[in-house]
Every structure is written in structure tokens, then in C-alpha cells.
Amino acid sequence: MPLKNKKAQKKLQKTKLILMYANAVVLPLLIFGLEPSLALILALIINLALISSMHEIGKQRRPGSNAINFFAGSEKQDVENTLKNIVNGGSHIHNQFTIAIEWLKKNTLEDKQDDTEGMQQFPPSR
């Protein structure tokens, strides 16, 4: 599936980051925690679940393209459509994580500023 534009490349990059983060979370289990065969099975299950959920999210975000491909699709187009769904779903997940992290940063910084303002009033002057 050749990438034709920068927008598709960005979406693919975001999807790769999500898969990389998920595998980085599982990595300590592979190295330190579980028996190697059990850890490998766990990593495969986590990746399968993540890719499956990316595909479902991508399907919901591309209803028109999926409907057109359903009626006029060959096997090759089905594979390309599935990959596009996974990439769109991964990009959406990345965007949601980014929004959540920015919100947390903003709110925790505001909370710290509020706390420091309150602390400047203490101890009360005599």
C-alpha cells in the first residue's frame, strides 16, 4: 500500500507509535517477569487485541469507504481497506492519548499554581 500523501504518512507514524508503546509496556514482562513462552503469548494477545480494536475504530471512522469497498471489492482491496482502517484507528487512539495528556498537564499545572498561591499566604502574619 504505497502512501500517497503526508497525511497518510502521519497517520501511519502515529499507529506505529501506539504499537511501540504497547510493546514497551509488555517488554518488562518478557525480560523479568514471566516464563518466556507465556510472556510471548501474552504479547501476541495484546497486539492482536490492539490491532483488532484499531480496525474496529477505523471502520467506524470510515463508513463511506467501507461501504463502497464492500460492494466493489476484490481480495486485494479488502486487505488495503483493512490496513487503512487499522491506520485510521491507530491515529485516532494516538490523538485521544495526546488530548488526554495535554489536559492532564494543563490541569496539574493549574493545581500546582493554585497550591503555591495558597501556600504564599501561610504562615499568617502576626
C-alpha positions, 0 to 999 in steps of 0.5 A: 500500500504505497502512501500517497500523501503526508497525511497518510504518512502521519497517520501511519507514524502515529499507529506505529507509535501506539504499537511501540508503546504497547510493546514497551509496556509488555517488554518488562514482562518478557525480560523479568517477569514471566516464563518466556513462552507465556510472556510471548503469548501474552504479547501476541494477545495484546497486539492482536487485541490492539490491532483488532480494536484499531480496525474496529475504530477505523471502520467506524471512522470510515463508513463511506469507504467501507461501504463502497469497498464492500460492494466493489471489492476484490481480495486485494482491496479488502486487505488495503481497506483493512490496513487503512482502517487499522491506520485510521484507528491507530491515529485516532487512539494516538490523538485521544492519548495526546488530548488526554495528556495535554489536559492532564498537564494543563490541569496539574499545572493549574493545581500546582499554581493554585497550591503555591498561591495558597501556600504564599499566604501561610504562615499568617502574619502576626 
